[in-house]
């Protein structure tokens, strides 16, 4: 029986993950207030910055409005992502993440609200269309206004008691989910109205995610060097949380699971949402899921690497009677890169399942190498795209 495919636009997927993070934070804050759970503020702030960065680099949707995906926008988005990653991974109290989030939620929310009111293609046009677009007005307005409230709470954390802050965060999370539901219905009802990201950056969404994941792996590898030398503290919980969120986005957007690609069925969607929830909890509440997620990520990496290697081997086997054809160098490089990635993936998974098997410094080198190979894979894919375009133009 063929499972029905679940097609969700990337904008909706990112909003759903943001909603999961915000709602999870609101729920957990009640237990944090009672002293039943620890709380890692850096993990929350860093993950929020990463979500803002993902919107920017994949869609050109910045906290201050839509922009063409230019090289500058891509660079700034990746810079915010790196700040978010470092904020999550290194549990040191600094003001920069809070300031950035205040700017995103406060002035950003105000600018978006003003655009909603006065832009020709928003409030007036949506009101004229009626129907689901009236819900879009309400959803956008609620998210923008509540964003400004969140900014005030970031500016002065004593403005409300912790329970009232939790309630406010829950309301904001509901508004984000409401907006995601409305946008999904509009996309399903009016698919012809969907707009692709504009700009001179020609990276596809999957290529952007390869770039993002590669940078994340390099950052972890670099950070682990001073960590293993005892110079810096490190949050393994947040590291696992970010990995789970990356898994979730790839599963929800492309059907790419840690063990291989699958059709985007509702089962894959459900697991993607579960991974996002586990990632959010692991970032916000330190150590609570470390043991479970370490085993899960380790097993998934080993399985994914082994299955990918098993698929690659038949591609190199050749019948004796078949004439040998020269392989283009670019395809040889692609094969070698994928082979290296799979071996590094297996090695990383084994290092997680067998503590002490690989020294900490070596794990850092493995992760950094994994990230560099991912970035090289992206380079090869871009070269293939260029060659394909040149061949089509020559026809």
C-alpha positions, 0 to 999 in steps of 0.5 A, a space after each residue: 500500500 502506497 502511503 499518502 505523501 505529506 507535502 509541506 512548504 519549507 516556510 510552514 516546516 520552519 514555523 512548526 519547528 519554531 512553534 514546537 520550541 516555543 510551546 515546549 519552553 512554555 510548558 517546561 518553564 512551569 516545572 523549572 519555576 518549581 525547581 523540578 527541572 534545570 534550565 539552560 537559557 543559552 540552549 533556548 536563545 541559540 536555537 531561536 537564533 538558528 531558526 531565524 538564520 534558517 528562515 533567512 538563508 533558505 527563504 530570504 525571510 529575515 526578522 525585518 522583512 523579506 529580502 532577495 537571497 543575495 550573497 550578503 543576506 546568505 552571509 549574515 544568515 550564516 553568521 547568525 547561525 554560527 552565533 546561535 550554534 556557539 551560544 548553544 554549545 558553550 554554556 557561558 553567559 553573554 549578552 550578545 544572543 539576548 541582544 540579537 533576539 531582542 532586535 529580531 523580536 522587538 524592532 523586527 516585530 514592529 517593522 513586520 507589523 507596520 508592513 502588514 498595515 501599510 504594504 499594498 500587497 498585505 492587509 488591504 489585498 488580503 481583506 479584499 480576498 476574504 476567506 482564509 486570508 482574513 485568518 492570515 491577517 489575524 495570525 500575522 498580526 498576533 505573531 508580530 504583536 506577541 513578538 514585541 511582547 517577547 522582546 520586552 520580556 527579553 529586555 526585562 526578565 523581571 517584568 512578569 513572574 515566571 508562571 505569567 512568562 510561561 503563559 505568554 510564551 504558550 500564547 505566542 507558540 499557539 499563534 505561531 502554530 496558527 500562522 503555520 496552519 493558515 499558510 499550509 491551507 493557503 499553499 494547498 488551496 492556491 499552489 500557483 501563488 507559491 513564490 520561489 526565493 528570489 536573489 542571485 544565490 542559486 543554492 537549492 534548499 537542500 544545498 543550503 541545508 548541506 552548507 548549514 550542516 557542514 558549518 555546524 559540524 566544523 564548528 563542533 569540531 573546532 569547539 571540541 579542541 579547547 573543550 578537551 584541553 579544559 579551556 572551555 565548558 561544553 553542552 553535549 545536551 545542546 549539541 545533540 538537540 541541534 543535531 535532532 532539529 537538523 534531522 527533523 528539518 531534513 525529514 520534514 522538508 525532503 524526506 531525508 532521514 538519518 538512515 536514507 531518503 524516504 517518501 515524505 509520508 505522514 509517518 516520516 512527518 510524525 517522526 520528524 516532529 518527534 525529533 524536533 520535540 526531542 531536540 527542543 527539550 535537549 537544548 532547553 533542559 540540560 542532561 535530561 536526554 543526553 544518554 538516550 539521544 547519544 544512543 539514538 544518534 549513534 545508532 542512526 549514524 552507524 545504520 545510515 553509513 552502513 546502508 549508504 555503503 551497501 547501496 554504493 557497492 553495487 554501483 561499482 560492480 561491473 559484469 566482465 562482458 560489459 565494455 569499460 567506459 571511462 568515468 568522468 573525473 567529477 563523478 569519481 570525486 563525487 563517489 569518493 566524497 560520498 564514501 568518505 562521508 559514510 565512513 566518517 558517519 560510521 566512525 562518529 556513530 561508533 564513538 558515541 556508542 563506545 565512550 573512550 574508543 576515540 579520544 575527545 580531540 580525535 572526535 573533534 577532528 572527525 566532526 570537523 573533517 565531516 563538515 569539511 567533506 560536506 562542504 566539498 560535496 556541496 562544491 561538487 554538486 554546484 559544479 554538476 549543476 553548472 555543467 548541466 546548465 551548460 549542456 542544456 544551453 548548448 542544445 
